[in-house]
Amino acid sequence: MTTIVIRPKNKSEKEFLSRLLKKMNIDSQFIEESVPNFETKKAIEDVEHRKGTKVKDSQELFSKLGI
């Protein structure tokens, strides 16, 4: 089985592709991927660029956070 990944930009494109593939007798599945929000994307970038706080253990982390 071959898998082709197509990311429709909006609902109308998704519906069009669904109808087109159905007319061609091609079985299709649409899988919704969650998109991270801005804060999560920023955190991922910070980790990739080795930014952030390094601590020895959880106790040190909690004291740095003031917990």
MOZIBEL-V286276 format. One record per residue. N is the residue number from 0. RES is the residue in one small letter. SS is DSSP state (h for helix, s for strand, l for the rest). Layout:
N/RES/SS  N/RES/SS
This chain:
0/m/l  1/t/l  2/t/l  3/i/l  4/v/l  5/i/l  6/r/l  7/p/l  8/k/l  9/n/l  10/k/h  11/s/h  12/e/h  13/k/h  14/e/h  15/f/h  16/l/h  17/s/h  18/r/h  19/l/h  20/l/h  21/k/h  22/k/h  23/m/l  24/n/l  25/i/l  26/d/l  27/s/l  28/q/l  29/f/l  30/i/l  31/e/l  32/e/l  33/s/l  34/v/l  35/p/l  36/n/l  37/f/h  38/e/h  39/t/h  40/k/h  41/k/h  42/a/h  43/i/h  44/e/h  45/d/h  46/v/h  47/e/h  48/h/l  49/r/l  50/k/l  51/g/l  52/t/l  53/k/l  54/v/l  55/k/l  56/d/l  57/s/h  58/q/h  59/e/h  60/l/h  61/f/h  62/s/h  63/k/h  64/l/h  65/g/l  66/i/l
